[in-house]
Amino acid sequence: MAARGSEAAVTNQTSMELDGDRTIVIARTFNGPARIVFDAWTRADLVKRWWAPASRAAIVSVEADVRPGGAWRYVLQPLKGPRIAFSGRYREVVRPDRLVYTVFFEPTAEGAVGPESEAAVTTVTFEERGGRTHLVSREMYPSREVRDMVLASGMEGGMRETMDQLDVLVESLG
Amino acid sequence: MIDALAALAEPSRFRIVELLRAGPRPVNDIGERLRLNQPQVSKHLRVLKEAGVVDVQAKAQQRVYELRPDALRQLHEWLEGYRQLWDTRFSAMDELVEELKAKEKPHGRKRK
């Protein structure tokens, strides 16, 4: 993989694991304190800067009322097709350690449908150590089918880097 | 693909797949090595077969199972796409974190 962000002293690895049938766990370390990573993750003006991968979509709007019970909504314009949106509500907001929020996918950006019980629930923890922050995001989906659809949504992305267990399997098969 | 993923989510089935990496094996051999009884092994192998992860061949009265490398390779790529999406986002976040760190520093101090 080509060096990206070469000004950073350390290139941190993004890990992804599946936990049981319904959960995706994504983890990454950042070279900064938790308060900064937490703000980058939550503040609307900052989310605009990183959430949409430029090769795939543009951010149309970001709203985030970051407090327990507050609503959030990100609207995206994919390169092809209609606008889509993600939205939900914050359940726990403990700056800079922990966040819990619900996530609905809006396929045509026309508002979330379905009861709160059908939302995905994401729990994000920010653990600071020596000026660096380890972020873990646990996405728990209402069913295996929904989780697998989310995984499939990544399909367009490049596929180069390695991945733990399955990667070992693939290598061994030559 | 989704079936393959679901099939592998079960720990015994993942162990079967790991075992088959070394090469094709008959059903009873798989059961012995993984300490699973015959009905359990048969059930798991059936799920793996339906998901396209393994193939079966009859050889001298035995049913011999082997991995289908293409299925695993596809599954790997399929999962890798989502990880890559997050990796792209996180790279953009790295830049933002550096910027915010620089802003936080008091004036008059040298920037790194």
Interface residues (C-beta under 8 A of the other chain):
Chain A: R4 G5 E7 A8 N12 T14 S15 M16 L18 G20 D21 I24 I26 R28 F30 N31 G32 P33 I36 V37 D39 A40 W41 L46 R49 W50 W51 P53 S55 R56 R144 E145 D148 V150 L151 A152 S153 G154 M155 E156 G157 G158 M159 R160 E161 M163 Q165 L166 D167 L169 V170 S172 L173
Chain B: M1 I2 L5 A6 L8 A9 F14 V17 E18 R21 L67 P69 L72 R73 L75 H76 E77 W78 L79 E80 G81 Y82 R83 Q84 L85 W86 D87 T88 R89 F90 S91 A92 M93 D94 E95 L96 V97 E98 L100 K101 E104
